[in-house]
Structures are given as C-alpha cells and as structure tokens.
Amino acid sequence: MNRLLKLCCFVALSGAVFIIFISAYPKPQFKALVVASRAKDHLKMIAAARPFFEKMASENNFDLEFTDDTSLVNEANLKQYKVFIQLHLAPFDMSAVQQAALQQYIENGGGWVGIHAAGLTGDMFKSPKRVYWQWFEDFMGGIAYSPHPKFQKGTFVIEDTKHPATRHLPRRIEVTDEWYEFNKSPRGNVRVLATADESTYTQNKPMGDHPIIWCNEKYPRTIYIGIGHDASLCDNKDYTLLVRNAVVWAGAKK
C-alpha cells in the first residue's frame, strides 16, 4: 500500500513539474522568415545579423527561420509565417514567381520588414531580361533609388514617436552607415517614422525632406528601414531595439 501511495505521489509530482515546465516555455507567438541577400557587399552584415535575429526570436518568444534561399519565397511556404524579413534582398534578386508570391503575401495581410537594400527600386534596376516589378516601387511609396554618398557617420531623427517601432527610441540616433537617397520623398504616400538629418553628413544629392524609415499603411503590418548596411549596427542598442520593435509589431495579432 505504501509503495502504491509513493508511486501515486511520484506521478502527481512529475505531472506538476511537467505543467510548470510547459508554462515556463509558452507556445511561440508567431513564425518569422528572414531571407537574406547573397550579395558580397552585404555578407558581413548578414553574418552579424543571423545571431542577432536568433537571439531576438528567443528573447521575444517567436520562431525564426534564417536563410538566403529565395526558393522559399513561394505561396505555399509563406503561408506558415506571420512576418517576412527582407534582409538586404533586393526586389530584382527574386524571380517573377517569387515576387508574385511575396506580393500576394503582403496584400493578404502578412507582416513585412524590409531592411536597407530591400528598397532598391527605380529605372536603374530595369532590364530587358526581366519584367520590372512596378507594384513594389508603388508599395515603397513611389520612390526610386539614386546612388548613395560615401559611407559615413550621420544622424537620423525619429519623427513619429507614437508608432510601436519607434515609440521608445531616443529622438536622435547617430550611426555610421550608407545613407540611401531617392529621387523624391515618399511622404504623402507613406507614414514617415524617421528622417535623415542631412546637416550631419555629406549627401550625394540632397533631398531636403529625407525619410529613412516608413510604413505603407495600405498594408498595415509593413515597415521599411533604410539604415542597415554596416555589421556594427547589430551591436547598436538603439538600432537593434528599432528592428526588434518592428519585427514584434509586424508579427502582432491583427
């Protein structure tokens, strides 16, 4: 009888420990897919970004797959992810079929975080060998990329302090990076979250109004972050908080 009682107590205790263990590790909130560029210019950043994103996923309770395989950008595969992170992957580095799959994913409400070279649009990327992805240029606010100035230190200014991605950031953030320029400001077509302070660095062609982070609110869980070339940014507390906030916001329940 005593042996039976001890066995019952052991089973009950084991069950309680198992329940506590499960409670301590709740089900991930969402799944995110990072598809990174294979371009040589971005390999140092990609190498630094992988552990950064993996740590982010672990600390914020979501599942993450990190790859440079664009074949995973297909309709069937994208359905399992709440967030697609386009890490330096230029639009023209995807096939027409992959572009169509990503477009459908975004149009159906999927979360999207585009970083740096994800925003390379415009005439200079048109080729007779492929159909230009006009939808993506429109999605980006109708802008076209123009050659950026030399790599240098500069400051961007948080303009929208209410958006979840930028809410808890300092007003001014100094980084050393490539400062992307465009043929015009996307303002009016997008919600601008931050602008480059052109007085803090030398431009190739001054824009005046120079948004560098924005959202296209036609697609409620999408955000573009123009800063992000240099690997050192993965150790910059303000930049990493910005990207973390953007990903968690994009993956939040609608």
N, C-alpha and C positions, 0 to 999 in steps of 0.2 A: 504493500500500500504506500509506504514511504517512497519507494522507488518510482511508483506511478505519479505520486504527488510532485516529486522532484522533476520528473520528466515534463509534466504539465507546466510547472513553473518555468522551466528552461525554454519550452516552446513559446510561452506567453512573453517571456523577456526578450527572446530572439525576435519575435514579431514586433515588439515595441521598438527595439533598436532599429529594425529594418524600416519601420514607419518614420522614425526620426531621421534616418539616413536619407530616405527618399524626400522628406520635407526639406532637408538641407540642400538638396540639389533639385530644384523645381524644373519642370519641363521648359526647354528654351522658348523664348517668346516668339522668335521668328528665325528664318534662314536667310542668309545673305550670300551672294555670289560676287566675288571680286574677279574681274577679268582684266589682266594687266597687259601692257604693251610689251612687245619683244624688241622694240627699237633700241639701238645701242645707247642713244642719248639718255635713256631713262633706266638703264639696268641697275645703277647704284641706288636710285630711289626705290625701285621695285624690290631690291634685296632688303633694304631697310624697312620697307612698308609691310612686308609679309609678317614678321614677328609683331609689329605694331598692331596690325589688324587682328591677328590671332589673340593677342593679349586683350584687345578691346572686346572681342567676342566673349572671351572667358569671363572678363570682369563685368560684362553687361548682359550676360545670360542670353546669348543668341548663338546659333550655329553658323559657321562660316566655311565656305569653300574658296580657296585661293588658287587661281590658275592663270596661265597665259594661252590656254587653248580656246580659240574663238569658235571651234566647232560646238562648244557647249552653249553658244548663243543660238538656241533654236526654240521653237514654240513649245515643244513638249517638255524640255528641260527647264525652261524659265518658269513654268507654272509652279514649281515647288519652292520658289524663292519670293520673299517679300521685298527684298532690296537687291538691286543690281548696281554694283560699284564699278564704274568705268574708269580704271586707273591708268591714265595716260594713253589709253587705247583710242587712237584717232578714228573718227567715223569711217574714213576710207580704208581702214585696215580690216573692216568687216566686209564679207560678201554681200551681195544684194539680198540674198535669202536671210542672212543673219541680221542685216539692217531691218528688214521687214518684220522679223521676229521680235526684235527689240522695240521697234515702233509699236507693234501690237501690244506688247507687254506694258509699255508706258501708257498707251491710250486706254488700256483696261484697268488702270489704277495702280500699276506696280511702282514701288519706290525706286528712285534713281538718284545716284550721287555721281556726278561727273567731276573728275579732277584733272586740271591743267590741260594736257594735250587732248583730252576728251572733247574740247571745244574748238578743234581745228576745222573751221568751215570757210567757204568762200571760193572765189574764182581760181585762186592759185592751186586748189586741190582738184579742180575739174580735169578730166582726162577722157579722150575719145574711146578709151578702152573700157570705160565703165559708165553707168548712169549715175549722175550726181544725185546725192540724197538731199533733195531740197527740203523735205519735211524736217530734217534735223536742223538745218540752218534756221528755219522758221521757229522751231522749238527752242532754239538758243536765243530767240529774241530778234531774229533777222539780221544778226551781225555777221561780218566776215573778218577772219583773222588777217592781221597785217604784221609784217616782220617785227619781232620784239627787239628792244635795245639790249645792250650787253648785260651780262649777269652782274647784279649789284644790289647793295643794301637800299631798302626803301621802306615806306610805311603805308599800311592800308588802314582805313578808318571805318569802324562799324557805324553804319548809318541807321540800321533797323535794330533797335535793342529789344524789341518785343518778340521777334521770331525765335523759336526754340533753339535753332542752330547758333544764334549769336547772342542770346539773352544774357549769358553770364560771362561774356568776354570783356576785356578792357576796351576802352573806346579806340585807342590807337595801338597798333601792333607792328613792330619792326621786324622785318625778315630780310634775308639775303636770298634772292631768287631771280627767275626770269619773269619779267613784268609784261605779260601778254597785252598787246594792243589790238584794237579792232577798227574797222572802217568808220564806225559810229557807235554811239551809246545805245544799248538795248532798252534804256529807260522808256517807259510808255508801253512796252510790250512785256515787261517782266517786273517782278518785285525786287528792287535792289536792296541787298543786305549790307554790302560794304563797297567802298570805292578806294581806288589807289590815290594816294596823296602825291600828285605829280611834282610838288615842290621839294620832295625828299629824294628824288633820283633824276637821272637824265633820260628823257624819253627819246625814242626814235622819231616819233611823230606825235606830239601832244594831242590828247583827245579832249582835254578840258574836263567834261563830265566823264569819268572813267570807272564805271562799275567793274568790280573784280569778283564779286560773289553775288549770285542772284537766284531767284526761283521763278519758274514759269507757272503761274497759278492756274492755268488751264489744266494743268496736270498736277494735282495738289501735293504729291509727295516727291517732288523732284527739286534738286538743287545743284547748281554748278559752282565749283570752287576753282577760280583761275590760278590761284597760287598753289605751288606744289611740285616744282621741278627738283629742288635740292634735297638730298637724302637727310641733311641735318634737321629738316623740318619734323622728322619723325621723333626728334628729341625736344622739340619746341613745345612747351606746355600749353601755350595759347593756341597754336595751330592744331595740336593733337586733340585739344578739347573741342575745337571747331569741327573737326572731322568726326569725332566721336558723337557730338551732338547731332550732326547732320545725318549720320547713319541711323542712330537710335530714333530720331524723329521720322525718317523715311520709312522705318520698319514698324512704327507705332500703329496700333489699331485705328482704323479709319472711323 
